């Protein structure tokens, strides 16, 4: 059994999990494995599982898939049959009973929230109030498994607030709704007391609920497995860095173009 780290730009994809008739990251991974002869077309390799199911538009640097892999399947070989915006960059030998979903001890997500001029002290106090062990039933569409213990960290980076959330596991949309709640409060669209309302036993009615923040500024940045050490494939890692550096420059240029247009309309 072997585990692989996968980095991807989530914006062109309808999420990670395989779905019919739409592009997903998992669909790209399995199609690549089929072309390499590791599994049959429209099938999964023996023992296959993934660390998590990121939403449409969410990117990752530490998504993890594991399955019974032939010895020759290096990250470089795997990546050779993948789209340019999906890269396998590290791998690790794992026990035969390893499960990429259930054996993950900790997961970390990072959200890049545009918040120029926001009160950073208020943001930090709000995030501290949201984190801890709570029933997050008002911040997820899930009906069960909503009691979680979250840890949070906040940093200022120019106009961005970089919000990192960590937990053993996350309910659906929990990270994006936590960020949505944080954003409401620091923008003054909701009072800080809304955090207490979210943790009430009663469901919040529609207009008082918390919508998920947009998906594309969210990145799966860490998945930890006790006793598992991943070895970086330097060739695959260098290739991935080159691809994502090109994306960075392209989007930075697009942002400057938009800034120019905005300035000209004033």
Secondary structure, DSSP 8 states (H G I E B T S, - for coil): -EEEEEEE-GGGSS-SS--TTS--HHHHHHHHHHHTTSS-TT---TT-EES----TT-EEEEEEEEE---TT--HHHHHTTS-TTEEEEEEEE--TT--TTTT--EEEEEEEEE-TT--HHHHHHHHHHH-EEEE-GGG-S-SS--EEEEEEEEEEETTEEEEEEEES---TTHHHHHHHHHHHHHTTSS-TTHHHHHTSSS---GGGS-----STTEEEEEEE-TT---EE-HHHHHHHHHHHHHHHHHHHHHHHHHHHHHHHT-
